[in-house]
Amino acid sequence: NQAIRERVRVALTPLFEKRATRRILIMTMLIATQQGAVGAAFIRSVVGEDPFAALKPLEDLSNEIFEVSADNFRARSAVFSSFVLNDFIEPDEIADAVVDVTLAAAKRRTERPYRVLMSNMMAYGSLRRTLHGKGEFHSIIIGIYERLRYDERINGEPLFWLQYAIAMAELPKLDIADEFIQTAYRKAEKLPGFQTYQIDTQAFRIALMRARMEPRGREVFNIERILSGLERIETMLTDSSHRTYAVRVLDGVQAFVAERHDDLAASERIALQFWLLKIVKSLATLPDDFKAMTDSEAVRAQIDAAAA
């Protein structure tokens, strides 16, 4: 409703007028869209001003928007936050806030809430949702990653390189995406106990995409990577915390087989069918509630057809 939208804009104008309150508003609303909350000290470290002091002259308005306690400083509504960001905030301002919050959270990544915040801030899916409709949103996201990649607090994070790889695969710049996936693996090797299942699924997805984009009539240059990816995914299906990712990434298998099976050597076909049939068996034994929630039975039918 345009009239209501305008009333909201007018009501928020006092917060928009000063740089400090505008930054506080953008940052806290951005965090709220991730269902997150931070302390006032965190906001002060990013904005450079105490949020309580900055908002004191606008106490009535700020009390409607923000929920404040000794431990938390947050926007009251994630839905309202998304609306404000989408309708009233410029994409460059959002990008600046994403970079600032991510780097500030990275300083505190030994504390789990801030590590989760850091990961959520730089996740490609969440950035796409936040910036969708903001012009060339994909270029803005790439710009955010470019600003983050050279900071030592982010450079060593495997999940950052995973997100950058996902963004590049969307272009699609698959050679670069593959390069970033390998960087993610190298960074993960330096972190004892790091679980690579998210990297594994995207590595498999990108391998399928690269194989499908190659001209027919050539050998499938990365078939070993595809086979090892299938083996890893079959293992993931037995783990309740990982199987959702595994089912989701299997969507591309049938199309790959349909397009490239004639380019496989006999031994490669046998190996591929072996792992596909194992995956069919694993999918068939999944709990019924999981099957209903994920539509894994439809995926099983696709994989069975690909094996045949």
N, C-alpha and C positions, 0 to 999 in steps of 0.2 A: 504494500500500500504506500503510494508515493507520499501522501500527506503524513502518515505516521513516520515514514523514513525521514522526512524533513524535520519533524518535531524532535526526533532522536538526535539528528545532526545539530540542531540548535541547542538542545540540552547539553550536548557534549562539548560544545564550542569552548567553554572556559578551560576544559582540560586540553584542548587542542592548541590553545594560544601560546602556552609556554613550552619551550623545548623539553624541559625536564619532565613535566607532567605528561606531555605527549609520549615521550619515550617510556615512562612508567606504564602508561596505558597500553601501549603497543606490546611491550614486553610481557606484562602480566596476562594480557588477553591471548597472546601467542602461547604462553605456557598453559593457560586454561584449556586451549583447544586440544592439548595433549593430556588433559585430566590431571595436570600437575599443580603443585604449589611450592613456593620457595619462602625463605625467610627474608625479612627486611634487609638484613645484612648483605644478602646476595644481590638484591636490587641496588642497594647503595654501591656495591663494588662495580656494577655495570654502568649505572647512570652517573655516579659521582655525587649524588645528593641523597640525603635521607628522605625516603618516600613519605614518612609521616609529616615531616616539616614541609615538604613540597606540596602536599595535599591539604594541609591544615586550613588554608584560606578557602578551600572548596569542600569543607567537611561534609555538608549535607549531601552534595552530589556524589562525592567519593564513597560515602557510606552506602549509597544505593548500589554502587558498582562493585566495590571491593569488600572482601571479607577479611578482617584483620584480627590476628591474635598474637600472643607472645611468640609463637613458633611459625605461624603461616601468614603469608600475604598473597592473596589470590583474588582473581576475578570471580564473582559469584556464579556466573553462568557461562558454560562453554558454548552454548547455542548463541547467546547474545554476543559473546566474544567473536565467534566466527562471522556473525553478521557485521559487526563493526569493522573487522579486518577486511572483509570482502567489499564493503560499500564505501568506507571512508579513508582507508589507509593506502598510500601509494606503494607499489611493489618494491621500490628501492628501499623504503623505510622498513618493510617487512624483512627484506633480505639483510639489511644492516642488523636488525634485531635478532634474526636467526644466528648470524655470525657471532654477535656479542654474547648471546645466551649460551651458545654451544661452547665457545672458548672459556667463558666463566665457569660453566659446569664441568668442563674438562679439568680445570684446576682442582676441582673437588671430587674427581671421579673415584677416589678411594671410598667415598660415602655412596652407598647404593642408590639413594634417591636422585643424586646428581648424575650418577653414571647412566641411570635410566633416562633422565632428562636429556643428557647429551646425545644418547642414541636416538631418542625420539625426534629431537630437533633436526638431526641431519638425515633422517630416514627419507628416502626418495618418495615413498607413498604419501607420507604426511605433508611433505613440501608440495607435492603435486596437488593435493587437496586444498592446501592453504592458498596456493598461487593460481589455481585454475581460474580462468577468466580474466587474468591480469595481463593480457597481451601475450607476448612471447614468453610464456611462463617457463618453458623448458630452458631457454637461454638464461633466464634468471637463476634457475636451479644450478646450471652448470657454472655460472658465475659465483654462486655461493660456495660450491665445492672447490673452485679454483682458489678462492680466498682462504679456505680452510686447509688445503693440502700442504701448504708450506709451513704451517705452524707445528712445532714439535709436539705440542700437546695432542694434536689430532693425527699427525703423520704416522704414528705408531699404532693406530687403532685399526685392526683388521676390518671391523664393520664399517668404517668410513670408506675404505677402498671397495668394499662390497657395494655400498650405496652408489658410489661413483660409477662402478661397473654397470649397475642396473640402469642408471641414467644414460650411459653411453650406448647400452644395448637398445634403448628406446629410439635412438636417432635414425637408423641403427649404425653405430660405428663399432662393429663387432671385434675388430682387431684390437682396438683400444680397450674395449670392455674385457676381452680375454686377458690383456696385459694387466689390467687393474685387479682382476680375479687372482692372478698369480701373485700380485703384490700382496693381496689380502692373505693368501696362504703363507707367504714369507713372514709377514708380520705376526700371524697366528703362531708360527713355530717358535717365536721368541717369548710367548706367553704360556707358561706351564699350565696344563689343564684346560686350555681354551678349546671349546667345542666348535667344530667347523661345519656343523650340519647346515646352517644358513648359507655359508659359502658353497658347500657341496651342491646344494640344490640349484643355485644360480649358475654355478660352473657348468652343471649338466644342461640347464636351459640354454645357455649361451653356446655350448658345444653343438646342441641340436640346431640352433639357429644358423650357426656357421656352416654346418653340413648341408642344410637345406638351401642356403644361398649359393653354394658352389654349383657350377654348371653340371648337368647330368652327363654321364659318359666318362667322368673321371672317377678315380678311386676316392673313397671317402677318407680324406687325409687324417681325420681325427677320430677314427672308429674306436681306437683303444681308449680314448678319453670317454667316449660315450659308453663303452662297455663297463669301464670302471665306475662311471657315474651310476649306471643301473645297479651294479653290485652294492654300491653305497646306499642307494635309495631302498633296495630290498631289505637291507639291514635296518634302516630307519623305520620301516613300516612295522617293525616289531616293538618299537619304543613309543609309548603313548604320548610322550611330550614332543616327539619329532614327526610323527606320521602325517600330520596335517600338511606340513611343508612338502613332504614326499608325494602325497597324492596330487597336490596342486601342480607340481612341475611335470607330472607324467602326461599332461594334456597334449604335449607336442610330439609324443612318440609315434602315434599312428600316422601323422602327416609325414614325418621323417621317413618311416618305413615305406609308405606309399610312393614317395618321390625318389628314394635312393636305393631301394632294395636290389635293383638290377645292377648297381655299381659295386655291390659287395662281393667279395670272394666267397667261395663255398664255406671255408672255415669261419669266416666272419658271420655269415648267415647262421651257422650252427650255434656259435657263441651268443649271438644276439637273441636267437630264439630260446636258448637255454635260460637266459636271464629274464626274458619276458614271461616265460612260463612260470618261473619261480615267483615273479611279482604277481602274476595272476593268482597263484596259490595263496600268497600272503594276503592279497586283497580280499580273497574269499573268506579268510578266517578272522577278519576284523570284527570288532563288536558291532552288534546291530545298531546301537544308538549312534556310533560313529559313522556307519554307512549312511544312515538317514540324514545326518547333519552335513556330511561332505559330498554326498552323491558319488561315493567311491565305486558303487556298482556300475555306474555309467563309464567311469574310467576303466574299471576291470574289463568291461565289454570291448572298449577300444584297444586295450593292450592284448586281449585274447585275439581280436581280429588281426592286429599287427603281427602276432606270433604265427597265426595261420598263414 
